[in-house]
Structure formats: structure tokens, C-alpha cells
Amino acid sequence: MAQAAVKTSLALLKRATPAARAAARADQAFDRQWGTDTSRQIGMNALDFPVALKNGSFHYQASGAHVLDEAIALAAINPADYVFIDYGCGKGRVVLLAAAKPFARAIGVEYSGLLTDIARDNSAIFSARGGAKVTPEFWQGNAADYLPPAGALFCYLYNSFGVEILHGCLDRLEAAKAQDPSRPILLAYINPQFGDAVAARSAWRERTAANDIRLFECTARFDA
């Protein structure tokens, strides 16, 4: 729970800045425009997580649209060439934004059934109003158990969980890379509390960093 407290404290500090308040207004404007529910925060105690996972997960807080744009610019990619995966997608806002770019596919991975249901409702509303250019997809379960799809991957992680679940996700991505070494697999880690844990793995190379985002690439180098 200490990790969750750290994220909560950092989020409160960031929301106190003028830039953060402007971002919050933009987030609320997104919901007003589309009739969605993506801005309202939900604390861990209100989520349907077992105790063991609550200790390794953080409260729901959506990241702003500008963060996805910054991550794409940092990676210097054409979204249409990549499958987008949001690990810990919550109510699905970033998945909706990815579907509007569009990426080749836009997938959200979320443990909470409550949040997944909200994300699917948001997706239906957003799509019905013409916001999505590809159909948003959602997978419910432990992110460490999610099997990445084929194709080039652009993975997005907004510090949604602790290092144990993170390592499980990285294991899956490394296995996917081993099956098809030619395909690019990128990880944009926002508010990267455990970024050094990614950098310490031999299969990952940090390409660049800016604006509280660390961009990693899965390579063909693996531990023996």
C-alpha cells in the first residue's frame, strides 16, 4: 500500500500546478464533448481487486490526451503501423484516443471488472459519436497474464501497478519478441516509478526519455 500512497501523493502535488489544473480542465472537456466518464478518479478501496493485487496496484487516474501525443512523438512512429496496448487502462480514455489516431488496433488491459465495464460503455458512446476510427478492444484480467497479439507493438504504461506485475508483463513481451524477433516492441512508461527495473533487464534498451516518459525497446538480447 506504500506504493499506492506514493503515487497518490505525487498525483496530488502535480494537480496543484497550473499546468496540471489546465490538463484537468482538458480532461473534463473530453468527457463533456463525448458524453463519456473517464476523468473521475476511483480509489483502490472502491475497486474490485483482491487484497494481494491491491498491494501491487495503484488507484485509477486517467492520463491526459497530451501524454499520448508526447509518447508518440518521443517514439517517432506512425501509429497506423503499430498495435496499441494500454496496460492498466482503467476507464479506457487512452484506448479511445489511440483508436482515434488511429493505431492499427487499440487494446486496453485492465484487471478491474468495474473499470472494464465503464471502459466498454465509454467505447460504445465514443464509437457511436464517430470518435473511433478502429474498434477499441478490452481484455479483463491480470496484466501479467495477458498474451500480446501479433504485429508491431506500442505499449503504454502509466505506472498502473508494482514491480512484480510489471515483470510479468515484460516476460510476456519478451516471449513475443523471441517468437518474432523482426517486429518492433516499444514501451512508453509514464511516471516511471520502476523504470530502472525495466532498464536492468537485458532484453530492454532505453531509447530516450522526456517529460516524465521513458521509452524502452525490446531487443533480441535475452539472458541465457
C-alpha positions as CSV (number, residue, x, y, z in Angstrom):
1,M,0.0,0.0,0.0
2,A,3.0,2.3,0.4
3,Q,3.5,2.3,-3.3
4,A,-0.1,3.4,-3.8
5,A,0.4,6.2,-1.2
6,V,3.4,7.4,-3.1
7,K,1.5,7.6,-6.4
8,T,-1.4,9.4,-4.7
9,S,0.9,11.9,-3.1
10,L,2.7,12.6,-6.4
11,A,-0.6,13.0,-8.2
12,L,-1.8,15.5,-5.6
13,L,1.3,17.5,-5.9
14,K,1.1,17.5,-9.7
15,R,-2.6,18.5,-9.7
16,A,-1.6,21.7,-7.7
17,T,0.4,23.2,-10.6
18,P,-1.2,25.5,-13.1
19,A,-0.3,23.1,-15.9
20,A,-2.0,20.2,-14.1
21,R,-5.1,22.2,-13.5
22,A,-5.2,23.1,-17.2
23,A,-4.8,19.4,-18.0
24,A,-7.7,18.5,-15.7
25,R,-9.9,21.0,-17.4
26,A,-9.0,19.5,-20.8
27,D,-9.8,16.0,-19.4
28,Q,-13.2,17.2,-18.2
29,A,-13.8,18.8,-21.6
30,F,-13.1,15.4,-23.3
31,D,-15.9,13.9,-21.3
32,R,-18.3,16.8,-21.9
33,Q,-17.6,16.5,-25.7
34,W,-18.1,12.8,-26.0
35,G,-20.5,12.1,-23.1
36,T,-18.0,9.6,-21.5
37,D,-16.9,9.0,-17.9
38,T,-13.1,8.9,-17.9
39,S,-12.0,11.8,-15.6
40,R,-13.4,10.9,-12.2
41,Q,-10.8,9.2,-10.1
42,I,-11.6,5.9,-8.2
43,G,-9.5,4.9,-5.2
44,M,-8.2,1.4,-4.7
45,N,-10.6,0.7,-1.8
46,A,-13.5,1.1,-4.2
47,L,-12.1,-1.2,-6.9
48,D,-12.9,-5.0,-7.2
49,F,-9.3,-6.1,-6.6
50,P,-8.3,-9.0,-4.3
51,V,-6.0,-7.9,-1.4
52,A,-2.9,-9.4,-3.0
53,L,-3.3,-7.4,-6.2
54,K,-4.3,-4.2,-4.3
55,N,-0.9,-4.2,-2.7
56,G,0.7,-4.2,-6.2
57,S,-1.6,-1.8,-8.0
58,F,-2.4,1.9,-7.9
59,H,-5.6,3.9,-7.8
60,Y,-7.3,4.8,-11.1
61,Q,-6.3,8.1,-12.6
62,A,-6.5,8.8,-16.3
63,S,-3.6,10.3,-18.2
64,G,-4.3,13.3,-20.4
65,A,-4.5,13.3,-24.2
66,H,-1.3,15.3,-24.4
67,V,0.6,12.5,-22.7
68,L,-0.2,10.0,-25.5
69,D,0.8,12.6,-28.1
70,E,4.1,13.2,-26.3
71,A,4.7,9.4,-26.2
72,I,4.1,9.0,-29.9
73,A,6.3,12.0,-30.7
74,L,9.1,10.6,-28.5
75,A,8.9,7.2,-30.3
76,A,8.7,8.9,-33.7
77,I,6.3,6.3,-35.0
78,N,3.4,6.2,-37.4
79,P,0.5,4.9,-35.2
80,A,-1.1,3.1,-38.1
81,D,1.9,0.8,-38.2
82,Y,1.5,-0.4,-34.5
83,V,-0.9,-2.2,-32.3
84,F,-1.5,-0.1,-29.2
85,I,-1.8,-1.7,-25.8
86,D,-2.6,0.2,-22.6
87,Y,-1.6,-1.8,-19.5
88,G,-3.9,-0.8,-16.7
89,C,-6.3,1.1,-19.0
90,G,-8.9,1.9,-16.3
91,K,-11.9,3.6,-17.9
92,G,-10.3,3.4,-21.3
93,R,-9.7,7.1,-22.2
94,V,-6.2,6.5,-23.7
95,V,-7.5,3.5,-25.6
96,L,-10.2,5.7,-27.1
97,L,-7.6,8.3,-28.1
98,A,-5.5,5.6,-29.6
99,A,-8.5,4.3,-31.6
100,A,-9.0,7.9,-32.9
101,K,-5.4,8.3,-34.2
102,P,-5.8,5.5,-35.4
103,F,-3.4,2.8,-34.4
104,A,-3.8,-0.5,-36.3
105,R,-5.6,-1.8,-33.2
106,A,-6.3,-0.2,-29.8
107,I,-6.4,-2.5,-26.8
108,G,-6.9,-1.9,-23.1
109,V,-5.8,-4.4,-20.5
110,E,-7.5,-4.0,-17.1
111,Y,-7.9,-6.2,-14.0
112,S,-11.0,-4.5,-12.5
113,G,-14.3,-5.7,-13.9
114,L,-15.9,-2.4,-12.7
115,L,-13.4,-0.3,-14.7
116,T,-13.6,-2.6,-17.7
117,D,-17.4,-2.3,-17.8
118,I,-17.1,1.5,-17.7
119,A,-14.4,1.4,-20.4
120,R,-16.6,-0.7,-22.7
121,D,-19.6,1.7,-22.1
122,N,-17.3,4.7,-22.9
123,S,-16.1,2.9,-26.0
124,A,-19.7,2.3,-27.2
125,I,-20.5,6.0,-26.7
126,F,-17.3,7.3,-28.3
127,S,-17.7,5.0,-31.3
128,A,-21.3,5.8,-31.8
129,R,-20.5,9.5,-31.9
130,G,-17.8,9.0,-34.5
131,G,-14.7,9.3,-32.3
132,A,-13.1,5.9,-33.0
133,K,-11.6,5.0,-36.4
134,V,-10.9,1.4,-35.2
135,T,-12.9,-0.5,-32.7
136,P,-11.5,-0.2,-29.2
137,E,-10.8,-3.6,-27.6
138,F,-10.7,-4.5,-23.9
139,W,-9.2,-7.5,-22.1
140,Q,-10.0,-8.1,-18.4
141,G,-7.6,-9.9,-16.1
142,N,-4.1,-9.7,-14.5
143,A,-1.9,-7.7,-16.9
144,A,0.9,-10.2,-16.2
145,D,-1.2,-12.9,-17.8
146,Y,-2.0,-11.0,-21.0
147,L,-0.7,-12.5,-24.2
148,P,0.3,-9.7,-26.6
149,P,-1.1,-10.0,-30.2
150,A,0.9,-10.3,-33.4
151,G,2.4,-7.3,-35.1
152,A,4.5,-4.3,-34.1
153,L,3.5,-3.2,-30.5
154,F,3.4,0.2,-28.9
155,C,2.8,-0.5,-25.2
156,Y,1.7,2.3,-22.9
157,L,2.0,2.1,-19.1
158,Y,1.0,4.9,-16.8
159,N,2.5,3.4,-13.6
160,S,-0.6,1.3,-13.1
161,F,1.0,-1.4,-10.9
162,G,4.0,-2.5,-8.9
163,V,7.2,-4.2,-10.0
164,E,6.0,-7.8,-9.7
165,I,3.2,-7.4,-12.2
166,L,5.5,-5.2,-14.3
167,H,8.0,-8.1,-14.6
168,G,5.2,-10.4,-15.6
169,C,4.2,-8.1,-18.4
170,L,7.8,-7.8,-19.6
171,D,8.2,-11.6,-19.5
172,R,5.2,-11.9,-21.9
173,L,6.5,-9.1,-24.2
174,E,10.0,-10.7,-24.3
175,A,8.5,-14.1,-25.2
176,A,6.5,-12.4,-28.0
177,K,9.7,-10.8,-29.3
178,A,11.5,-14.1,-29.2
179,Q,8.8,-15.7,-31.4
180,D,9.2,-12.9,-33.9
181,P,12.5,-11.1,-33.5
182,S,11.9,-8.8,-36.5
183,R,8.9,-7.0,-35.1
184,P,9.4,-3.8,-33.0
185,I,8.1,-3.8,-29.4
186,L,8.2,-0.4,-27.7
187,L,7.2,0.5,-24.2
188,A,6.3,4.1,-23.2
189,Y,6.5,4.2,-19.4
190,I,4.8,7.3,-18.0
191,N,5.6,8.4,-14.4
192,P,8.1,5.5,-14.5
193,Q,8.5,4.6,-10.8
194,F,10.1,1.3,-11.7
195,G,11.8,2.4,-14.9
196,D,15.2,1.2,-13.6
197,A,13.7,-2.3,-13.3
198,V,13.0,-2.3,-17.0
199,A,16.4,-0.9,-17.8
200,A,18.1,-3.6,-15.8
201,R,16.7,-6.4,-17.9
202,S,19.0,-7.5,-20.7
203,A,16.2,-7.7,-23.3
204,W,15.3,-4.0,-23.0
205,R,17.1,-0.9,-24.2
206,E,16.2,2.7,-23.2
207,R,15.9,4.7,-26.4
208,T,15.1,8.1,-24.9
209,A,13.3,10.0,-22.2
210,A,11.4,13.3,-21.8
211,N,8.5,14.8,-19.9
212,D,8.3,12.0,-17.3
213,I,8.2,9.4,-20.0
214,R,10.9,6.7,-20.5
215,L,10.8,5.0,-23.9
216,F,12.1,1.4,-24.0
217,E,12.6,-1.0,-26.9
218,C,12.6,-4.8,-26.5
219,T,15.6,-6.2,-28.3
220,A,16.8,-9.7,-29.3
221,R,19.2,-9.9,-26.4
222,F,18.0,-12.3,-23.7
223,D,19.5,-13.8,-20.5
224,A,20.8,-17.3,-21.0
